Amino acid sequence: MAAAYGKPIKDDGKGEQMFIARDHRVIDLASTGSNKNPSVRIAVGPVFQETK
């Protein structure tokens, strides 16, 4: 992921990382499950710009 999207904008050190894609979408990866049944949660959504 880092090769494609650069350094994560968030890394909690416990298996969750967040990246910003070139098309202005956020990609959230989180390790879930267990050692016996590992899995990953992937969420993708738009980045909203704050209005002032």
Jmol script that loads the backbone (N, CA, C; Angstrom):
load data "model"
ATOM      1  N   MET A   1       0.824  -1.191   0.000  1.00  0.00           N
ATOM      2  CA  MET A   1       0.000   0.000   0.000  1.00  0.00           C
ATOM      3  C   MET A   1       0.864   1.250   0.000  1.00  0.00           C
ATOM      4  N   ALA A   2       1.907   1.251   0.801  1.00  0.00           N
ATOM      5  CA  ALA A   2       2.760   2.437   0.868  1.00  0.00           C
ATOM      6  C   ALA A   2       3.426   2.712  -0.472  1.00  0.00           C
ATOM      7  N   ALA A   3       3.758   1.666  -1.228  1.00  0.00           N
ATOM      8  CA  ALA A   3       4.371   1.867  -2.544  1.00  0.00           C
ATOM      9  C   ALA A   3       3.393   2.552  -3.500  1.00  0.00           C
ATOM     10  N   ALA A   4       2.117   2.237  -3.375  1.00  0.00           N
ATOM     11  CA  ALA A   4       1.108   2.814  -4.264  1.00  0.00           C
ATOM     12  C   ALA A   4       0.591   4.168  -3.785  1.00  0.00           C
ATOM     13  N   TYR A   5       0.455   4.352  -2.453  1.00  0.00           N
ATOM     14  CA  TYR A   5      -0.200   5.549  -1.908  1.00  0.00           C
ATOM     15  C   TYR A   5       0.669   6.409  -1.015  1.00  0.00           C
ATOM     16  N   GLY A   6       1.906   6.002  -0.796  1.00  0.00           N
ATOM     17  CA  GLY A   6       2.790   6.772   0.077  1.00  0.00           C
ATOM     18  C   GLY A   6       2.592   6.404   1.533  1.00  0.00           C
ATOM     19  N   LYS A   7       3.210   7.170   2.390  1.00  0.00           N
ATOM     20  CA  LYS A   7       3.142   6.941   3.836  1.00  0.00           C
ATOM     21  C   LYS A   7       1.696   7.081   4.320  1.00  0.00           C
ATOM     22  N   PRO A   8       1.247   6.198   5.215  1.00  0.00           N
ATOM     23  CA  PRO A   8      -0.127   6.327   5.735  1.00  0.00           C
ATOM     24  C   PRO A   8      -0.309   7.644   6.489  1.00  0.00           C
ATOM     25  N   ILE A   9      -1.500   8.219   6.360  1.00  0.00           N
ATOM     26  CA  ILE A   9      -1.790   9.448   7.107  1.00  0.00           C
ATOM     27  C   ILE A   9      -2.131   9.127   8.550  1.00  0.00           C
ATOM     28  N   LYS A  10      -2.452   7.852   8.815  1.00  0.00           N
ATOM     29  CA  LYS A  10      -2.736   7.395  10.183  1.00  0.00           C
ATOM     30  C   LYS A  10      -2.223   5.965  10.310  1.00  0.00           C
ATOM     31  N   ASP A  11      -1.544   5.681  11.390  1.00  0.00           N
ATOM     32  CA  ASP A  11      -1.086   4.325  11.707  1.00  0.00           C
ATOM     33  C   ASP A  11      -1.155   4.180  13.210  1.00  0.00           C
ATOM     34  N   ASP A  12      -2.115   3.414  13.684  1.00  0.00           N
ATOM     35  CA  ASP A  12      -2.301   3.312  15.135  1.00  0.00           C
ATOM     36  C   ASP A  12      -1.335   2.334  15.800  1.00  0.00           C
ATOM     37  N   GLY A  13      -0.493   1.651  14.999  1.00  0.00           N
ATOM     38  CA  GLY A  13       0.469   0.716  15.561  1.00  0.00           C
ATOM     39  C   GLY A  13      -0.133  -0.600  16.013  1.00  0.00           C
ATOM     40  N   LYS A  14      -1.436  -0.757  15.843  1.00  0.00           N
ATOM     41  CA  LYS A  14      -2.130  -1.975  16.255  1.00  0.00           C
ATOM     42  C   LYS A  14      -2.759  -2.694  15.066  1.00  0.00           C
ATOM     43  N   GLY A  15      -2.390  -2.291  13.852  1.00  0.00           N
ATOM     44  CA  GLY A  15      -2.916  -2.960  12.663  1.00  0.00           C
ATOM     45  C   GLY A  15      -3.878  -2.145  11.835  1.00  0.00           C
ATOM     46  N   GLU A  16      -4.089  -0.884  12.180  1.00  0.00           N
ATOM     47  CA  GLU A  16      -4.963  -0.037  11.374  1.00  0.00           C
ATOM     48  C   GLU A  16      -4.147   1.076  10.733  1.00  0.00           C
ATOM     49  N   GLN A  17      -4.320   1.218   9.422  1.00  0.00           N
ATOM     50  CA  GLN A  17      -3.644   2.267   8.671  1.00  0.00           C
ATOM     51  C   GLN A  17      -4.641   2.942   7.749  1.00  0.00           C
ATOM     52  N   MET A  18      -4.403   4.228   7.479  1.00  0.00           N
ATOM     53  CA  MET A  18      -5.272   4.995   6.609  1.00  0.00           C
ATOM     54  C   MET A  18      -4.419   5.697   5.562  1.00  0.00           C
ATOM     55  N   PHE A  19      -4.871   5.636   4.312  1.00  0.00           N
ATOM     56  CA  PHE A  19      -4.166   6.239   3.183  1.00  0.00           C
ATOM     57  C   PHE A  19      -5.119   7.148   2.422  1.00  0.00           C
ATOM     58  N   ILE A  20      -4.557   8.078   1.659  1.00  0.00           N
ATOM     59  CA  ILE A  20      -5.338   8.919   0.747  1.00  0.00           C
ATOM     60  C   ILE A  20      -4.943   8.527  -0.667  1.00  0.00           C
ATOM     61  N   ALA A  21      -5.933   8.124  -1.481  1.00  0.00           N
ATOM     62  CA  ALA A  21      -5.690   7.753  -2.874  1.00  0.00           C
ATOM     63  C   ALA A  21      -5.608   9.013  -3.735  1.00  0.00           C
ATOM     64  N   ARG A  22      -5.049   8.865  -4.927  1.00  0.00           N
ATOM     65  CA  ARG A  22      -4.898  10.009  -5.832  1.00  0.00           C
ATOM     66  C   ARG A  22      -6.237  10.597  -6.260  1.00  0.00           C
ATOM     67  N   ASP A  23      -7.283   9.781  -6.252  1.00  0.00           N
ATOM     68  CA  ASP A  23      -8.609  10.276  -6.655  1.00  0.00           C
ATOM     69  C   ASP A  23      -9.388  10.853  -5.467  1.00  0.00           C
ATOM     70  N   HIS A  24      -8.669  11.232  -4.414  1.00  0.00           N
ATOM     71  CA  HIS A  24      -9.238  11.886  -3.226  1.00  0.00           C
ATOM     72  C   HIS A  24     -10.223  10.993  -2.485  1.00  0.00           C
ATOM     73  N   ARG A  25      -9.862   9.735  -2.330  1.00  0.00           N
ATOM     74  CA  ARG A  25     -10.636   8.806  -1.505  1.00  0.00           C
ATOM     75  C   ARG A  25      -9.744   8.347  -0.364  1.00  0.00           C
ATOM     76  N   VAL A  26     -10.357   8.091   0.761  1.00  0.00           N
ATOM     77  CA  VAL A  26      -9.620   7.580   1.912  1.00  0.00           C
ATOM     78  C   VAL A  26      -9.745   6.053   1.900  1.00  0.00           C
ATOM     79  N   ILE A  27      -8.642   5.381   2.204  1.00  0.00           N
ATOM     80  CA  ILE A  27      -8.606   3.924   2.275  1.00  0.00           C
ATOM     81  C   ILE A  27      -8.187   3.561   3.693  1.00  0.00           C
ATOM     82  N   ASP A  28      -9.051   2.851   4.397  1.00  0.00           N
ATOM     83  CA  ASP A  28      -8.798   2.460   5.785  1.00  0.00           C
ATOM     84  C   ASP A  28      -8.629   0.943   5.836  1.00  0.00           C
ATOM     85  N   LEU A  29      -7.474   0.475   6.288  1.00  0.00           N
ATOM     86  CA  LEU A  29      -7.185  -0.948   6.430  1.00  0.00           C
ATOM     87  C   LEU A  29      -7.059  -1.270   7.906  1.00  0.00           C
ATOM     88  N   ALA A  30      -7.667  -2.366   8.324  1.00  0.00           N
ATOM     89  CA  ALA A  30      -7.559  -2.774   9.735  1.00  0.00           C
ATOM     90  C   ALA A  30      -7.441  -4.285   9.814  1.00  0.00           C
ATOM     91  N   SER A  31      -6.438  -4.753  10.547  1.00  0.00           N
ATOM     92  CA  SER A  31      -6.298  -6.181  10.804  1.00  0.00           C
ATOM     93  C   SER A  31      -7.403  -6.604  11.760  1.00  0.00           C
ATOM     94  N   THR A  32      -8.092  -7.686  11.412  1.00  0.00           N
ATOM     95  CA  THR A  32      -9.151  -8.206  12.279  1.00  0.00           C
ATOM     96  C   THR A  32      -8.984  -9.713  12.379  1.00  0.00           C
ATOM     97  N   GLY A  33      -9.856 -10.349  13.089  1.00  0.00           N
ATOM     98  CA  GLY A  33      -9.782 -11.796  13.228  1.00  0.00           C
ATOM     99  C   GLY A  33      -8.784 -12.205  14.292  1.00  0.00           C
ATOM    100  N   SER A  34      -8.202 -13.396  14.104  1.00  0.00           N
ATOM    101  CA  SER A  34      -7.259 -13.946  15.073  1.00  0.00           C
ATOM    102  C   SER A  34      -6.082 -14.560  14.328  1.00  0.00           C
ATOM    103  N   ASN A  35      -5.097 -15.068  15.076  1.00  0.00           N
ATOM    104  CA  ASN A  35      -3.964 -15.737  14.432  1.00  0.00           C
ATOM    105  C   ASN A  35      -4.426 -16.966  13.652  1.00  0.00           C
ATOM    106  N   LYS A  36      -5.428 -17.654  14.166  1.00  0.00           N
ATOM    107  CA  LYS A  36      -5.935 -18.846  13.499  1.00  0.00           C
ATOM    108  C   LYS A  36      -6.799 -18.495  12.284  1.00  0.00           C
ATOM    109  N   ASN A  37      -7.555 -17.423  12.377  1.00  0.00           N
ATOM    110  CA  ASN A  37      -8.445 -16.970  11.296  1.00  0.00           C
ATOM    111  C   ASN A  37      -8.206 -15.491  11.012  1.00  0.00           C
ATOM    112  N   PRO A  38      -7.068 -15.146  10.402  1.00  0.00           N
ATOM    113  CA  PRO A  38      -6.784 -13.737  10.144  1.00  0.00           C
ATOM    114  C   PRO A  38      -7.682 -13.172   9.048  1.00  0.00           C
ATOM    115  N   SER A  39      -7.940 -11.879   9.143  1.00  0.00           N
ATOM    116  CA  SER A  39      -8.712 -11.186   8.121  1.00  0.00           C
ATOM    117  C   SER A  39      -8.364  -9.703   8.166  1.00  0.00           C
ATOM    118  N   VAL A  40      -8.843  -8.987   7.181  1.00  0.00           N
ATOM    119  CA  VAL A  40      -8.601  -7.553   7.114  1.00  0.00           C
ATOM    120  C   VAL A  40      -9.897  -6.855   6.714  1.00  0.00           C
ATOM    121  N   ARG A  41     -10.129  -5.704   7.320  1.00  0.00           N
ATOM    122  CA  ARG A  41     -11.280  -4.873   6.956  1.00  0.00           C
ATOM    123  C   ARG A  41     -10.759  -3.742   6.077  1.00  0.00           C
ATOM    124  N   ILE A  42     -11.397  -3.542   4.943  1.00  0.00           N
ATOM    125  CA  ILE A  42     -11.011  -2.474   4.026  1.00  0.00           C
ATOM    126  C   ILE A  42     -12.222  -1.581   3.813  1.00  0.00           C
ATOM    127  N   ALA A  43     -12.063  -0.307   4.088  1.00  0.00           N
ATOM    128  CA  ALA A  43     -13.135   0.660   3.869  1.00  0.00           C
ATOM    129  C   ALA A  43     -12.608   1.752   2.954  1.00  0.00           C
ATOM    130  N   VAL A  44     -13.410   2.132   1.970  1.00  0.00           N
ATOM    131  CA  VAL A  44     -13.028   3.177   1.022  1.00  0.00           C
ATOM    132  C   VAL A  44     -14.170   4.185   0.979  1.00  0.00           C
ATOM    133  N   GLY A  45     -13.823   5.457   1.050  1.00  0.00           N
ATOM    134  CA  GLY A  45     -14.845   6.493   1.004  1.00  0.00           C
ATOM    135  C   GLY A  45     -14.274   7.809   0.532  1.00  0.00           C
ATOM    136  N   PRO A  46     -15.138   8.752   0.225  1.00  0.00           N
ATOM    137  CA  PRO A  46     -14.683  10.059  -0.259  1.00  0.00           C
ATOM    138  C   PRO A  46     -14.068  10.889   0.870  1.00  0.00           C
ATOM    139  N   VAL A  47     -13.174  11.771   0.499  1.00  0.00           N
ATOM    140  CA  VAL A  47     -12.619  12.751   1.426  1.00  0.00           C
ATOM    141  C   VAL A  47     -13.446  14.015   1.263  1.00  0.00           C
ATOM    142  N   PHE A  48     -14.068  14.446   2.324  1.00  0.00           N
ATOM    143  CA  PHE A  48     -14.907  15.642   2.269  1.00  0.00           C
ATOM    144  C   PHE A  48     -14.071  16.863   2.624  1.00  0.00           C
ATOM    145  N   GLN A  49     -14.253  17.914   1.848  1.00  0.00           N
ATOM    146  CA  GLN A  49     -13.560  19.161   2.133  1.00  0.00           C
ATOM    147  C   GLN A  49     -14.417  19.993   3.065  1.00  0.00           C
ATOM    148  N   GLU A  50     -13.788  20.513   4.098  1.00  0.00           N
ATOM    149  CA  GLU A  50     -14.497  21.323   5.073  1.00  0.00           C
ATOM    150  C   GLU A  50     -14.864  22.667   4.462  1.00  0.00           C
ATOM    151  N   THR A  51     -16.102  23.099   4.650  1.00  0.00           N
ATOM    152  CA  THR A  51     -16.523  24.415   4.168  1.00  0.00           C
ATOM    153  C   THR A  51     -16.442  25.415   5.297  1.00  0.00           C
ATOM    154  N   LYS A  52     -16.081  26.619   4.966  1.00  0.00           N
ATOM    155  CA  LYS A  52     -15.927  27.653   6.001  1.00  0.00           C
ATOM    156  C   LYS A  52     -16.808  28.840   5.697  1.00  0.00           C
TER     157      LYS A  52
END
end "model"
wireframe off; spacefill off
backbone 0.3
color backbone group
